[in-house]
């Protein structure tokens, strides 16, 4: 018998989702056990065999399982199966003001008439001067200056800050970019030091997304984007920038698919034809000194 039409390769084999499978096997055991109690044990055993066959061929027993696990399985359960919840903080506002608007108001970023964002010439020059001035790689002192009152190195580009949070950068170039940008903003932008830590980190990551040259080797930077639809989790769009010469990842962020039309046009990336949109009015009270 040809079982090809029954099999669902998008949910089986290498694509099989462990959380979905476990949930459906548990449901199959429950249903089969109930049938065995209310009828006979052979009936329950036969039903269990049929249920497991369906799970093997189709990936799940209950229709709509991927959507159900995505909606109802808590993050703690997903982690048990090696599925880290998608982090979307990077492209969402961490303060009442919109971070892109903050950067525009501070004259760090320019917004074109089409809504595309780019770093201002002034900031590029100040940033490059700061990069060239540095004689050593960033360390705990730089992390403390940009994100914490106390930072302890825990590994390559990984620091425990204030004893309750771990920060890790994608590459040496990414950490160098944040340290240099934070130094420039601290010296030139009024109110930078008054921002909360997460707000500062969100702004620094946005600056990294807009860099056109690698802070480490000065090579050209390529920006990439991809729509990802993982099982058990909402679809999202990933945007990352990589140095063409040294392969260093400069920035790597994700955003919910529902927000793509808001930011894809701003960054000038291709997100399935997302329209370019104008951001809200620039934030007052955070201006260049």
Number of C-alpha atoms within 10 A of each C-alpha: 3 6 7 9 7 10 16 17 14 12 20 17 13 8 13 18 20 16 23 25 21 14 16 20 19 12 15 23 18 14 16 21 19 14 19 18 12 10 11 12 15 11 16 21 16 13 19 21 15 15 21 19 14 17 23 19 19 19 26 27 22 16 9 9 19 21 14 14 17 20 12 9 15 11 14 11 12 18 12 10 12 10 18 13 15 15 12 14 14 18 21 16 15 18 13 8 14 18 22 27 20 20 25 21 19 25 18 22 23 19 20 11 8 12 17 19 20 20 20 15 13 11 18 17 11 16 20 17 13 16 18 10 10 11 7 7 12 18 17 17 14 19 25 17 16 22 22 18 12 15 23 17 16 12 9 11 20 19 22 19 19 14 12 6 10 14 14 15 18 15 17 17 25 24 25 24 27 26 24 26 26 25 18 17 23 16 13 16 18 15 15 19 16 11 12 13 13 15 19 21 18 19 22 23 20 19 20 24 22 19 20 19 19 26 26 19 12 15 17 15 23 18 20 13 17 15 18 15 12 15 20 22 21 17 17 21 20 19 22 17 23 22 22 16 12 15 14 21 20 31 24 20 18 22 22 19 17 11 14 25 16 16 24 23 21 22 19 17 19 16 19 11 11 16 15 19 15 16 15 10 11 17 18 11 11 19 18 15 10
